């Protein structure tokens, strides 16, 4: 409905401009020696409007062309971030469903892409679930936050890591 109204308004403007041009008795003379151009006032106004529209279009295209590299960089960053978020989500789901090896692989990939602290935490817990204390220690060392729930999760991972290290040092119980 909106395009029809715009088209109707454009036709009404054209009719109004044509009716106004019938009573135009003025003219414009443009002199640039040795040339001289004479045209009606309405024709000069329409020419100026056309020139403005053309210059605006050129300026807009030039702005779009100059901002294209930044737009492409932003698109690549957004795409990389979306992939990392997807891998982190899948890693969390894999860890919770009892697939620590798959979870660790996905979380490590997400951590390499974006350096996300949550990805390092999931990778550390997955490595602990697999019994790989060295890798878990490396991921826990990568956690650099001091805020909220992530700190509590980090402390839990460090506690599980300490338990795993002490369990590895003690001899197995005699049967």
N, C-alpha and C positions, 0 to 999 in steps of 0.2 A: 504494500500500500504506500509506503514511504517513497519508493522510486517513482510511482505514478504521480504523487503530489509534487515531487521535484520537477518532473517533466512538465506538468501543468503550469507550475510557476515559471519555468524557463520559457514556455510558449507565451505566457502572459507578459513577461518582461520583453520578449521580442516584439509583441504587438504594441506595447506601450512605447518602446523605443522607436518603432516605425512611425507611429502617430506623432511623436514629438519631433521626429526628423522632418516631417512634412512642413512644419512651421518654422524650420530653422533657416534664417536668412543670413547667418554669419558665416564667415569663412576664415581660414587660417592660411597665412603665407609663410613659408619657410624659405629663407634665403641663405644660401651658402655659395658665394661667388665661385664660379660662374653659373651655378644652378639656381633655379627658383621653382618652388613647388607650391601649388595652390590647391587647397581641398576644403570641403565643408567642415564646419565645426564638429558635427556628429562623427564624420569619418576620422577626424583627428583624434577625437575622444576614444573612439573604438580602436584606433591604431595604438594609442597610448596604453589602453587596457590590455590589448594583445601583447604589446611589448613587455608590460609588467608581468603578465602570466608566463610568458616565455622565459624571462629572467628568473622568476621565482622557481620555475621547473628546473632550470639549469642549476640554480643554487641548491635546490633540494637534492638533485642527482649527485652533485659534487659532494655535498655533506654525506650522503649515503655511501659514496665511493670511498671517502676518507675514513669513515667510521667502520668500514667493513673488516679490517684486521682485528680491531678490538671486539667486534661482534663475534667473529670466528673464534677468537681466544676464549671469550665468555661461553660460547656454545661448547667448545671442547672441555672446558672446566666443568660445566654443568653436566655434560655427558659422563665424564670421569667420576664425578661425585655421585651421580645416579647409579653408575655401575658399582661403585664402592658400597653405597647404601643397600643395593640389592644383594651383593655378596655377604654383607654383614647380617642382613635379615635371614638369608639362607643358612649362614653359619650358625646363627643362634638357634634356628629351627633344627638344624642337624645335631647340634650339641644337646638340645633338649630331647631329641628323639633317640639319643643313645648312639650317635655316630661321631665319636670324637675325632677320628682321623679326617673325615670329610669336613667337619666343622673347623678344624685347625687349618686345613688347606684354604678354605674360603675366607676365614678370618685373616690369615696371613696375607692373602691377596688384597683384601680390603684395606689392611693396614699399610701395605706397600703403596697403594693408590693414593690414599688420602691422609695417612698417619693418624687415623681415628683412634682415640683412646679406648673406646668401647670395643673396637676390633682387637686391640692388643689384649684386653681383658678376656674376651671370648677365646682367643688363641691360647692364652696362658691356662685357662681352665680346661680347655680341650687337651692341651699337652699334659696337664696333670692327670686328667682322666686316662690318658694313654700310658702314664707312668714315665714320661720324659721330663724329668725335673730340670735338666739343664736348659732346654728350650723354654720351659715355663718361666724359669728365672730370667731369661733374656727378655721375654715379653713383659714380665712384671717390672723389670728395670725401665722399660720404655714408658710406663705409666707415669705421667708428670702432672697429675692433677691433685688438687687439695680440696676439692669441693664435693660435698654431698654424698650421694649414694655410690658414686664411682669410687670414692675413697674407701668406703666400707667394703665394697666388692674387692678392691685392691688388697685391703688388709686381710680379707678372708682368703684370697688367693695366696698371699704371703704366708698365712698360717698353715694352709694346706701344703704349701711348698716346704715349710719347716718340718711339718709332720712327715712328709715324704722323705726328706733328707735324713731325719733321725731314724726313720724306719729302715732306711738303707744302711745306716751305720750299725744298727743292732744286729747281732746274729739271729738267725731264725730260731724260733722256739724249738726245743728238743721234744721229740715225740716219744 
